Amino acid sequence: MNKMIDMVNSILLTICLALMPSCTEEKDLSYKIGDYPVASGNEYRILEKIPVEKVWAATAVGYSLLTHDNHQFVAYYDANRQMTVAQRTLDSKEWTFKKLDSYIAWDSHNYIAMALDKEGHLHVSGNMHGVPLIYFRTSKPYDVTTLEPISSMVGQNENKVTYPQFLKNKENELIFTYRDGGSGDGNNFYNIYDTAASKWHRLLEEPFTDGEGLMNAYNHGPIEGPDGWFHMSWIWRDTPAAETNHDLSYAKSPDLVNWFTADGSPISLPIKLSTPGVIVDSVPIKCGMINGNGRIGFDSKGRIILSYHKFENCTDPYSPSQFYNARFEDGKWKIYQTTNWDYRWYFEGGGSLRTELGIGEVVYLNGELRQNYSYTGKGAAIFILSEETLRPITTVASTPWPYDVRTLRSTFPNMRVNVTRDAAGTINGEQYIMRHETLPSNRDQPYPEPWPEPEMLEVYKLKEGL
């Protein structure tokens, strides 16, 4: 079954050592080598290493890597901060470059999303945070030199765009979703591409959610589950201030058009805070839940599990942050506290924050429920969860990147290694990743000079195991 390309995942798996695939205003787009434990067992080994070119190193932002058949595409900001797309065939280390008329400043939201349609035309969108749509499309299949700017998709709600995401439905049709508006008052729209006519039109006539001018929804998904349905979670947020996130919510769809609550009740779009049956956990504001939470996973029976963090006691100003897993079982949501730790991450304000806690989705693999996490003071590793209690039975180390990938080379202070996974995922135990080094995010504000010199962007072909 053709799984959706969750482009935000592939971009930001980059970043938190493959723990937190999301793009939100609170995600630090990097990890620091040495912050997390390194497993003593098998690691990925390098089959191939291909340099691309030097890139801007003072702004942390998500890049994109896409491999399809014998074609590979990378999208990034070059040493002059210019949006660039490069391509090669897998039997060659020579890249063909296309420089696009778009330049990044300091905003860590301005990642690049990329996808191929049914006919092999490349679609690219990025460098946006509440600005008019920036979108490019090739006029010839598999040829980045023919990328051309397209000023509009459907002509409405395209003037304050953030969070571009390409994905596919069950018919392999290309869909584009984005937020129009700002944090606290934006709405998410969905377009679908007609390859025969080379035109976009609305997939949903109404926005998916509507905060009624009082809030906006930060979505995670849609993710196609083992049940063949598409699953979506979101968190509402009242203002640009991160502490105003609240109310973890959920809906599902068989076709991305018709939507239902977890118990199968139909939902009329747009979904509002008052829509019956969508709230999973009514977490109040200032309770330690952040947009990008609500990771979508499944247990061995295919039951949906949403993963997030919040304060253990929202009325206690000293209450620690804990991880939670909410599972839909016996017709209702049951919330499990997964950790019993003592650290409190309180965040506030706007801009791209540096992540102190990260929780991944629950994955059923080789007879076990596994869940990645990162936690200040405790590092990053994998929980093996009890299927009954969703609490850790044990903790195992993550498979580390090869030494050449994870080792920081720059001597400039405070630099980070960024790793971007391939949207194609792992095939026959092999995968491609992309590596570069930058400063961490800085709430979207300029760093004072001096700035680090441009660093080399590299693509690696890896295989897990010795």
Long-range contacts (C-beta under 8 A, 24 or more apart in sequence): 1-170, 1-224, 1-228, 2-168, 2-170, 2-172, 3-224, 4-167, 4-168, 4-169, 4-222, 4-223, 4-224, 4-230, 5-115, 5-166, 5-167, 5-168, 5-423, 6-165, 6-167, 6-221, 6-223, 7-64, 7-113, 7-114, 7-115, 7-164, 7-165, 7-166, 7-167, 7-423, 8-111, 8-113, 8-163, 8-165, 10-64, 10-65, 10-66, 10-420, 10-421, 10-422, 10-423, 11-62, 11-63, 11-64, 11-111, 11-112, 11-113, 11-420, 12-62, 12-111, 13-419, 13-420, 13-421, 14-62, 14-63, 14-418, 14-419, 14-420, 14-421, 15-60, 15-62, 15-418, 15-419, 16-355, 16-358, 16-374, 16-380, 17-374, 17-380, 17-398, 17-419, 18-360, 18-372, 18-398, 18-419, 18-421, 19-358, 19-359, 19-360, 19-372, 19-373, 19-374, 19-380, 20-292, 20-355, 20-358, 20-359, 20-360, 20-374, 21-360, 22-220, 22-292, 22-295, 23-62, 23-109, 23-111, 23-163, 23-292, 24-218, 24-290, 24-291, 24-292, 25-109, 25-183, 25-240, 25-242, 25-291, 25-350, 25-351, 25-352, 25-353, 26-242, 26-290, 26-291, 26-292, 26-347, 26-352, 26-353, 26-355, 27-108, 27-292, 27-352, 27-353, 27-355, 27-441, 28-60, 28-352, 28-353, 28-354, 28-355, 28-440, 28-441, 29-60, 29-61, 29-62, 29-108, 29-111, 29-352, 29-418, 29-438, 29-440, 29-441, 30-60, 30-416, 30-417, 30-418, 30-438, 30-440, 30-441, 31-374, 31-380, 31-416, 31-417, 31-418, 32-416, 32-417, 32-440, 33-406, 33-407, 33-408, 33-416, 33-417, 35-379, 35-380, 36-374, 36-379, 36-380, 36-381, 36-398, 37-379, 37-380, 37-381, 37-397, 38-397, 38-400, 38-406, 39-396, 39-397, 39-398, 39-399, 39-400, 40-397, 41-397, 41-399, 42-399, 42-464, 42-465, 42-466, 43-399, 43-400, 43-401, 43-402, 43-403, 43-464, 43-466, 44-399, 44-400, 44-401, 44-402, 44-405, 44-462, 44-463, 44-464, 45-402, 45-462, 45-463, 45-464, 45-465, 45-466, 46-402, 46-404, 46-405, 46-460, 46-461, 46-462, 47-430, 47-461, 47-462, 47-463, 48-460, 48-461, 49-404, 49-458, 49-459, 49-460, 49-461, 50-88, 50-93, 50-458, 50-459, 50-460, 50-461, 51-456, 51-457, 51-458, 52-76, 52-86, 52-95, 52-434, 52-456, 52-457, 52-458, 52-459, 53-78, 53-79, 53-84, 53-86, 53-95, 53-97, 53-456, 53-457, 54-78, 54-79, 54-454, 54-455, 54-456, 54-457, 55-79, 55-436, 55-454, 55-455, 55-456, 55-457, 56-80, 56-81, 56-104, 56-438, 56-454, 57-410, 57-412, 57-415, 57-436, 57-437, 57-438, 57-439, 57-451, 57-452, 57-453, 57-454, 57-455, 58-106, 58-438, 58-439, 58-447, 58-451, 58-452, 59-104, 59-105, 59-106, 59-107, 59-108, 59-438, 59-439, 60-108, 60-352, 60-416, 60-418, 60-438, 60-439, 60-440, 60-441, 60-442, 61-104, 61-107, 61-108, 61-109, 61-110, 61-111, 61-112, 61-438, 62-111, 62-112, 62-420, 63-111, 63-112, 63-418, 63-420, 63-434, 63-436, 63-457, 64-111, 64-112, 64-113, 64-114, 64-126, 64-420, 64-423, 65-420, 65-421, 65-422, 65-423, 65-432, 65-433, 65-434, 65-459, 66-114, 66-115, 66-116, 66-422, 66-423, 66-424, 67-422, 67-423, 67-424, 67-432, 68-116, 68-424, 71-142, 72-432, 72-459, 73-114, 73-122, 73-144, 74-434, 74-457, 74-459, 75-112, 75-114, 75-124, 75-126, 76-112, 76-434, 76-436, 76-457, 77-103, 77-104, 77-112, 78-454, 79-454, 81-105, 83-112, 83-124, 83-126, 83-127, 85-114, 85-122, 85-124, 85-136, 85-144, 85-147, 86-144, 87-142, 87-143, 87-144, 96-144, 96-145, 97-144, 98-144, 98-145, 98-147, 100-124, 100-136, 100-147, 100-149, 101-149, 102-126, 102-127, 102-134, 103-127, 105-446, 106-442, 106-444, 106-445, 106-446, 106-447, 107-352, 107-444, 108-352, 108-441, 108-442, 108-444, 109-162, 109-163, 109-352, 109-444, 113-164, 113-165, 113-166, 114-166, 114-423, 115-166, 115-167, 115-168, 115-174, 115-423, 116-174, 117-174, 117-193, 117-195, 118-172, 118-173, 118-174, 118-195, 119-195, 121-195, 122-147, 123-166, 123-174, 123-176, 123-193, 125-164, 125-166, 125-176, 125-178, 126-164, 128-161, 128-162, 128-164, 128-178, 129-162, 129-444, 130-160, 130-161, 130-162, 130-181, 130-182, 131-160, 131-161, 132-158, 132-159, 132-160, 132-161, 133-158, 133-159, 133-161, 133-178, 134-161, 135-164, 153-191, 153-200, 154-191, 154-200, 154-201, 154-202, 157-187, 157-189, 157-207, 160-186, 162-186, 167-222, 169-255, 169-256, 170-224, 170-255, 175-203, 175-256, 176-200, 177-208, 177-219, 179-216, 180-207, 181-216, 182-216, 182-240, 183-216, 183-237, 183-239, 183-240, 183-350, 184-211, 184-214, 184-215, 184-216, 184-237, 184-238, 184-239, 184-240, 184-244, 185-211, 185-213, 185-214, 185-215, 185-216, 186-211, 186-216, 187-211, 187-216, 187-270, 188-217, 188-219, 190-256, 203-256, 203-257, 204-257, 204-269, 206-269, 206-270, 207-269, 207-270, 208-232, 208-269, 208-270, 208-271, 209-234, 209-270, 209-271, 209-272, 210-270, 210-271, 210-272, 211-236, 211-272, 211-273, 212-272, 212-273, 214-238, 215-244, 215-273, 217-249, 217-271, 218-245, 218-291, 218-292, 220-292, 220-293, 220-294, 220-295, 220-296, 221-296, 222-253, 222-256, 223-296, 225-296, 225-298, 225-302, 225-304, 226-298, 226-302, 227-302, 228-254, 229-253, 229-254, 230-254, 230-255, 230-256, 231-296, 231-304, 232-259, 232-296, 233-280, 233-294, 233-295, 233-296, 233-306, 234-294, 235-289, 235-290, 235-291, 235-292, 235-293, 235-294, 235-308, 236-273, 237-291, 238-285, 240-350, 241-348, 241-349, 241-350, 242-290, 242-291, 242-347, 242-348, 242-349, 242-350, 242-353, 243-285, 243-286, 243-346, 243-347, 243-348, 243-349, 244-285, 244-286, 245-283, 245-285, 245-289, 245-290, 245-291, 245-293, 246-282, 246-283, 246-284, 246-285, 246-287, 246-289, 247-273, 247-279, 247-281, 247-282, 247-283, 248-279, 248-280, 248-281, 248-283, 248-289, 248-293, 248-294, 248-306, 248-308, 248-326, 249-278, 249-279, 249-280, 249-294, 250-278, 250-280, 250-294, 250-304, 250-306, 250-328, 251-278, 252-304, 262-304, 262-328, 262-333, 263-328, 263-331, 263-332, 280-306, 280-326, 280-333, 280-335, 281-308, 281-310, 281-324, 281-326, 281-333, 281-335, 283-310, 283-314, 284-314, 286-314, 287-311, 287-314, 288-314, 288-321, 288-344, 288-345, 288-346, 290-347, 293-359, 295-359, 295-360, 295-361, 295-362, 296-361, 297-360, 297-361, 297-362, 297-363, 297-371, 298-362, 298-363, 298-364, 299-327, 299-362, 299-364, 299-369, 299-387, 300-364, 300-367, 300-369, 300-387, 303-327, 303-328, 303-329, 304-328, 305-361, 305-362, 305-390, 307-338, 307-359, 307-360, 307-361, 307-362, 307-371, 308-359, 309-345, 309-357, 309-359, 311-344, 312-337, 318-344, 319-344, 320-344, 321-345, 321-357, 323-357, 323-359, 323-373, 325-362, 325-371, 325-385, 325-390, 327-390, 336-389, 336-390, 336-391, 337-391, 338-371, 338-383, 338-385, 338-390, 338-391, 338-392, 339-375, 339-392, 341-375, 341-378, 343-375, 343-376, 343-377, 343-378, 345-376, 349-443, 350-443, 351-441, 351-442, 351-443, 351-444, 351-445, 352-441, 352-442, 352-443, 352-444, 353-441, 353-443, 354-440, 354-441, 362-390, 372-398, 399-464, 401-433, 401-462, 402-460, 402-462, 405-433, 405-435, 405-460, 408-437, 409-437, 409-455, 410-437, 410-452, 410-455, 412-439, 412-452, 412-453, 414-439, 414-440, 415-439, 415-452, 416-440, 426-464, 429-463, 429-464, 429-465, 430-461, 430-462, 430-463, 431-461, 431-462, 432-459, 432-460, 432-461, 432-462, 433-459, 433-460, 433-462, 434-458, 434-459, 434-460, 435-459, 435-460
